[in-house]
Amino acid sequence: MKILVPVKRVVDYNVKIRVKADGTGVDLANVKMSMNPFDEIAVEEALRLKEAGKATEVVVVSIGPAQAQETIRTALAMGADRGILVQVDGIVEPLAVAKILKAVAAEEAPGLVILGKQAIDDDCNQTGQMLAALTGWGQGTFASKVELDGEAVNVTREVDGGLQTVRLTLPAIVTTDLRLNEPRYASLPNIMKAKKKPLETKSAADYGVDTAPRLKVVKTAEPKGRVAGVRVASATDLVMKLKTEAGVL
């Protein structure tokens, strides 16, 4: 069985985000970029399934600028077999990503698609669900456990009330949560080997997808700084401040 893993190039999670002075977006100049952390978890889960003999090939796909090749090479260094870059300059919204992934899935015919539940740059949490709707495949979102069982996959999901287990007939879509696994580090020998692994470059036009944005960002602003806390003398003072200052009662 083949597993398809979409990965996204985002600002590294250790970087402090800076908003452009004109409020048009986030300043990406000279900023360290890396693989979306939730997608790292997806790559790790696919590799574990392959190592367990449940899958035969792990294919990584990224949609973005030419620099996204670095993100794919990272996944290849972790152990993925080959990569596909759908090169698109500019912002690609979740619906366009889902349409491209549908076309890639139709071409690759994977038994399972594993991707992060959301990207840490836009926090949309939409692509996996949209892809499931477009393909008509079953979906298991926010997965904390994935078990392949013949022609089906059992996915334990994290929900508000605790854990829910769903059984999906393959092919299926799974989106990963933080507690699914701990991604491995790529060793230096594997990083060198990754440079020789196949990486195919395509365009959105090859799949007949229009990536023109449908949304317009009106303004981007940094959150307000937190106000320092104060001590209160009594519970009565606390209730009064919650009513008059915090406005939560």
C-alpha positions, 0 to 999 in steps of 0.5 A, a space after each residue: 500500500 502507498 501512503 501519500 503525505 502532504 507537507 507544508 513549508 511554514 515559518 519555524 515554530 521557534 521564530 517570533 513572528 513580526 507583522 509588516 509595518 503596513 499590516 498586509 501580512 507577516 514579514 518573511 524576509 530572512 526568516 527561518 522556514 521549516 516543515 509544519 510540525 503537524 506534518 512532521 508527525 504525519 511523515 513519522 506515522 507514515 514511516 512507522 506504518 511502512 517499517 511495520 510492513 503495513 505500507 510499501 511506499 511513502 510519497 511526500 507532496 508539497 504545494 508552494 514555492 521552489 524553496 519547498 524542495 527543502 521541506 520535501 528533502 527533510 521528509 526524504 531524509 526522515 525516510 520517505 521514498 520520493 517527493 512531488 513539488 507542485 510549484 506555486 508562487 504566492 498564497 495558496 488557499 486550503 480549497 486550492 490545496 485540496 483540489 491539487 491533492 485530489 488530483 495527485 491522489 488520483 494519479 498516485 492512487 494511495 491507500 492512505 493520505 496522512 496530513 497535519 490537522 492544520 498549519 501553524 501559519 494560517 491555523 485553518 484546519 480545513 485541507 484534510 476535511 476538504 480533501 475528504 469531501 472532494 474525494 468522497 473518502 472517509 476521514 479521521 481527523 485529530 488522530 492520536 492513534 492509527 491502526 491499519 486492519 486489512 482493508 480498513 483503518 481504525 483511527 482514535 480521535 481526540 474530541 471535546 469529551 475524550 477519545 473517539 475511535 472510528 473505522 474507515 474503509 480504505 482509501 481514507 484521509 487521516 489528519 494528525 494531532 500532537 499526541 500521535 507520535 514524536 517525529 524522528 530526527 534525520 541523521 547526517 547519512 540519511 540527509 546525504 541520501 535524500 539528495 539522490 532520492 527522486 523529486 518531481 516538480 509540477 505546476 498547478 496547471 498540470 492538474 487543471 487547478 486555479 490557485 487564484 485567491 478567493 479571500 482578501 486579507 484586510 489587515 494583519 495586526 499583532 495581539 495586544 500585550 498582556 496587562 500585568 496582574 494585580 493582587 486583591 485583598 478579598 474575594 469581594 474585590 475579585 468579584 468586583 474587578 471581574 464585573 467592572 474591569 474584566 467584564 466576565 461576570 
